[in-house]
Amino acid sequence: MPGLEWLAPLMFAVALILIFSGYPVAFSLGGTSLIFALIGVATGYFDANLMLALPDRLFGIMSNYTLLAIPFFIFMGTMLEKSHLARDLLHTIGLLFGPVRGGLTLAVIFVGVLLAAATGIVGASVVAMGMISLPVMLNHGYSKELSAGVITATGTLGQIIPPSIVLVVLADQLGVSVGDLFVGALVPGILLAGLYGLYASGIAIFQPSTAPAIPKEVRNVAHGELLRKVLFVMFPPLLLIFVVLGSIFTGVATPTESGALGAVGAIGLAKLNGRLTKKALKQTMEETANLTSMVMMLLIASTAFALVFRGLDGGIWIEELLINLPGGVIGFLIIANLSIFILGFFIDFFEIAFIILPLMVLPAAHLLSPMLGVPESTALVWFGVMVGMNLQTSFLTPPFGFALFYLRGVAPPDVSTGDIYRGVIPFIAIQLIGLALLILLPELVLWAL
């Protein structure tokens, strides 16, 4: 019916208002969908028969083999955390980097990369490193700002370094291969970690009082004992990560199969180290069930939202809006990045992926494929990596960055919120540089695709 084209924009606005009001996101999306479906049917603008497609779509979600990777990777990372294997890893690497001025910051970055590859969960990485490394860094004279900044920034690497849960969700929403997205994100993730390391090394050189070397008497460990720690504490998790990622990159196993292997491997490592307790296993299963249930509820609600939204011609409205922006591709990239960056202050990356991303898929494919000179599916891989890095940046940005809240929850009382906020500012700048490099140099993603 002509004259009711405003229903789709209004539906989108109502959903965002409910979300920002603090109402649960899944209920906000599901309730908005039902209300606007009824309004659309009453006005004759929405075909009620479209709702018959909802059960098939929900069954498709439940039978999606790729999404099984989510609970497996969550279980793998949580088991390494709950069994304290991550703590032992950080301690051992700290001993290796101890003689170097600023060595603890480099150790945190290195461990952060490993935890990102092992867990793919930002909260787990930030909390683990905050509880383990922050007191050690402060006790050895590191500045509060530098310590808080490097921990929060490095913890967010779980957003972009495979096997990131974010990348699995993005691949599902973009309709691209999880393996391709993992391969595409590998170099940008390592590049970002390298930029962190350069900054930390520069601080150690030009402001040595903020990042001193660990005193010799503290790190005085016999070479034999240190070698044993490297072999039995550091090497097994590295081998697990190598096997999990290597099986995906070489095509030997799917991400779901590799995730299952990683989960079993994490249990095996905990058992070998005498850490496979009933308490650790119970906490790991509960955490996995909670996070997986949240993702599934959001996915079901967002599916209903997308069905009704497109039934109200919302897809046409969004596509025309984004494609006809001033500046063409540049205008689209600016709006897309600003939207994701700002929303990242307020809502979780799962919610952004399920609400915003599906609306941008077609415009992104149509605009980016000619610009990059690659097929649409490959262009969407590049777009997905860009979105992942953008979301990672928003995790750090005051006052609502989730990584800041995670660290605030475990930081000692003498580390103030202001210390944490000031500490992340240089790393936000570094991440924006990394995002700019990713946009200016698509080859960072497309090199192996």
Salt bridges, closest charged atoms under 4 A:
ASP88 OD1 - ARG87 NE 3.64
ASP88 OD2 - ARG275 NH2 2.64
GLU145 OE2 - ARG422 NH2 3.58
GLU319 OE2 - HIS366 NE2 3.46
GLU376 OE2 - HIS366 ND1 3.53
ASP419 OD1 - ARG422 NH2 2.64
